[in-house]
Amino acid sequence: MKLSADSPSARNVSMPDDLESPRAKLVYLYLGAYGSCPADRLCTDLELSKSTVLSITGTLRKRGHLERTDGKFELAGA
C-alpha cells in the first residue's frame, strides 16, 4: 500500500460492527486517518481499482458510514 505525503491524523476511529470485508475496513480506516479525499486518491493510495473503490464507498454510504461532498468521501459525522 502506498501512502500519500499527507500524514494521518491522530483520531480514534471505531470500526462499525457491520463491516466484514477487509477492503471495506481498509477504506473506512483510511478515511478515518486521513479525512476526506476523492475516489482517485483512494485508488492510488490503497492500490485498488476505481470500480472496487466506488463499489465499497457506495455500500458504506448506503449503510450510513460515509458521506460524499464536493466529490470527496469522508466518514459520516466527521
Buried (B, 14 or more C-beta within 10 A) or exposed (E): EEEEEEEEEEEEBEEBEEBEEEBBBBBBBBBBBBBBBBBEBBBBBBEBEEEBBBBBBEBBBEEEBBBBEEEBBBBEEE
